[in-house]
Amino acid sequence: MDVIQQEASGEEFEIPMLLIHAQDHLMTSMTTKDLAKEIVELHQKMQTLVTNYS
């Protein structure tokens, strides 16, 4: 029986699988947000360069 099935059947673990899954989603979201910020900043810098050289 795997950990998910064991937890679903009532067995308790020190760190619940749902918490681990939620933390994984949170970290993925935070990374995506940081990447989006970087893309926006790069786009703004490129736009400034294009404007200055046009």
C-alpha positions in Angstrom: 0.0 0.0 0.0 1.4 3.4 -0.9 1.6 6.4 1.4 -1.4 8.1 -0.1 -3.6 5.0 0.4 -2.3 4.6 3.9 -3.1 8.2 4.8 -6.5 7.9 3.2 -7.3 4.8 5.3 -6.6 6.8 8.5 -2.9 6.1 9.2 -1.3 9.3 10.5 2.0 10.6 9.3 4.3 13.3 10.9 3.8 15.4 7.7 0.5 14.8 5.8 0.7 14.2 2.1 -1.8 17.0 1.5 0.5 19.5 3.2 3.5 18.3 1.0 1.3 18.6 -2.1 0.1 22.1 -1.1 3.7 23.2 -0.4 4.7 22.0 -3.8 2.0 24.0 -5.5 3.0 27.1 -3.4 6.6 26.8 -4.4 5.7 26.3 -8.1 3.5 29.4 -8.0 6.2 31.5 -6.3 8.7 30.5 -8.9 6.3 31.3 -11.7 5.6 34.7 -10.2 9.3 35.5 -10.0 9.8 34.4 -13.6 6.9 36.5 -14.8 8.4 39.5 -13.0 11.8 38.9 -14.7 10.1 38.6 -18.1 8.2 41.9 -17.6 11.5 43.7 -16.5 13.3 42.3 -19.5 10.5 43.5 -21.8 10.6 47.0 -20.3 14.4 47.2 -20.8 14.1 46.0 -24.4 11.4 48.5 -25.0 13.6 51.3 -23.6 16.5 50.3 -25.8 14.3 50.2 -28.9 12.8 53.6 -28.1 16.3 55.1 -27.5 17.7 53.7 -30.8 14.7 54.5 -33.0 
